[in-house]
Amino acid sequence: MFAIIPFGIIWGAVAAAAGLDLLQTVMMSVTVLAGASQLASVELLKSDAPILVAVVAGAAVNLRFLLYSASMAPYWRGAPFRTQAAAAYMLFDQPYGLCAVRYPRQPQETPVERLAYFLGSAVAFTLVWHVASALGWSVGARIPMDWGVDFIVPLSFLAIFAPALRDKPSWFALIVAAGSALLLRGLPYGLGPLVAAGIGVAAGIWSESRLAGKEARS
């Protein structure tokens, strides 16, 4: 929560600076529910990038959710479909990070118990994100950016996912994404990191499927 509140405030402030009104800011949080994607899309629109570029960039950032879904599916299998569908809407970084660390340590839990843990954290995170978005739109412009508050965004991601880097596909995806970001830093509209994120996700999926194939053959 200490990370998501300033993250949400930053989003609200950026949205206000881009010309979004309060309703548009909150509704984008409600419908997209992915801070990094929201920031990427709005920043591109601020730089007069075409709308299609902004949409594709936001989708590229959210490609990581494919990995999240693949990771959670075995733990939730057998739980009621409606409950899984509700959880899927809130399958973003913070609650996923908590569950990715907890589930392997609690193998005795049932799918329903695992979903209950996820929903308990996800609902809290989601509500706080929406409130922080509105607060950021209202007061974010008064926060001096030279305080470096925007550093909370990458810092929060590091805090969430560092404990989850436990296997080879995770590290492979990280290394490929980081290397791609360096190689593609000259792309227009600041698209380098966004394209690199997609490449990293694809690399992780490929590595995991290859590892699963080796285990099946052995």
N, C-alpha and C positions, 0 to 999 in steps of 0.2 A: 504493500500500500504506500509506503514511503517513496517508492519509485514511481508508481503509477499516477499519483496525485500531481507532482510537478510535470510529468509527461503529458497528462491531460491538459494542464494549464498552458503548456507550450503549444499544444495543438490548437487550443481555443484562441490564443494570441495570434498564431500564424493565420488561422482562418479569418479572424477579424481584419488583419492587415491585408489579406487578399480580397477583401470586400464582401465576404459572406456575412449574412445577418445571423442573429442568434438561432433562429429556427433552422436555417440551413446548416449551421455548425453542429447543432445537436443531432439533427436528422442524419447527417453524414456519419456521425459517430454511431448512431443506432443501426444504420443500414450496412455500413462497411465494417465497423467494430475491429479496426486494425490500425493502430496509431501510425506505424511506419508507412503503411500504404496511403493513409489519409494525408500525411505530411508530404510524401513524395508527389502525390497527384496535385495538391494545392500549390506546392512550390513550383511545379512545372507550369501550371496555369498562370501563376504570377509572372513567370518569365516569358509569357505570350507563346508558349508551346501549343501546338494544336490539341484539341480536346482528345482526339484519338490517341495521341502520344501519352497524355496524362492517364487515360484509362488503361492503356496497355502497361504503362509503368506501374500503376497500382496493382494490376493483376500479377505482374512479374514479381513484385515484392511478396505478394500473398501466395506464391507457389509453394512456400514453405509449409503451408497448411495441408498440402497433399501428404507430406511426410508425417505431419501431426496425426492426420486421419489414419494413415497406415499403421502408425505406432499404437494408437489407442484401440483400433478395431479388435485385436485379439483379447484385450482386457474387458471390453464391453460386450462381446458376443454373448448372446443369450439373454441380455436385458431387454425390457420392452422397447419396441421400435420407437414409440412416441418419445420415450425418455431419451433415447439415443439421438433422435432428431433435435430435441431441445438442447441437448448438450452440444451437438454439432454447431449450432449457431454461435455458441460461446467458446468454441475451441480456438482460442487465441493464445498468445505467448505465455502470460503469467500463470493461468491455471494449468496449461499444458506442462509448463516447466515443473510445477509442484508434483503433478501426477507422474511425469516421466521418471522422477526420482523416487517417489513413494511406491508405486505399484510393484516393481521388482523386489522391493523389501518386504512386501506383504502378500506373499503368494496364496495365503489361506483365504483372502477376501473373495466374496462372490462378485459377479458382474454388477449386481444391483448395489452392493456396498461400495464398489469402486466408483460407480456413477454418482452415488450420493456424495462421496467425498469431492468428486470433481464439481458437481453442481453447487455444493456449499461454498467452494472457493470462487467458482466462476460467476455466480450471481453477485457476490460481494464485489468482486473486481469490476464487473460490468456496471453496476450502479455507481460506484465511485468514479469510474471513467466518464460516465455521462455527466455527473455533477461537476467534475473537474473541467470538462470541456466547456460547460456553461460558465464556470467561474473564470476560466482563462479568457473567454471571449469578453467578459465584463471588465476584468482588471489586468489581464495579461500585458496589455500595451504599456502599463505603468511600470513594469518590471524592467530595469536596465539590462539589456542583453549582454553588456560587458561584464556582468556578473558570471557569465559562463553557464547559466542555468540550462542551456541547450545540451550541455554535456551529459545531463541526466539520461538522455535518450540512449546513446550507446552504452552508458554505464549500466542501465537497467537490463539491457539485453545480455551483457556480460555476466551480471549477477544471476540471471535466470538460467542461462544455458551452460555456463562453465561446469556445474556439477553433472550435466547430462552428457558430457563428452566422454563416454565410457567404452565405445567400441570403434572398430576400424572404419565403418561407413560414416560415422559422425565426424571423425577426424579427417577422413578423405574429403567429405563435403566442405568442411571448414577450409582446408588447404587449397582446394580447387577454387572456391569462392574468393578467398583472399588474393590468390594469384591472378584470377581473372579481373578483380577490381583494379589491381595495379596496372594490368595490361590495357584495360579499357577506360582508363581515367580521362582520356581525351575525347570521348564521345560527346556529341552535342546534347544540350539540355540536361547535363549532369546524369546521363543515363548509364554511365559505366557501372556504378555500384548496383543498380537495379538489374541490369543484364547479368552481372556477376552473380547476384543472388539466385536468379533462375538457373544459371549454369551449375552453381553449387548444389541446388536441390536435385537437378538431374543427375549430377555425379553421385550424390548420396543414394538415390534410388537405384542407379546402375550398380553401385558397389554392394548395396544390400542384396539385390537380386543375384548378383554373381556369387556372393558369399553363401547365400541360401542354396544355390545350385551346387556348390562344392560340398556343402554339408549333406545334401540329399544323395550325391554320388558316393560319398564315403559311408 
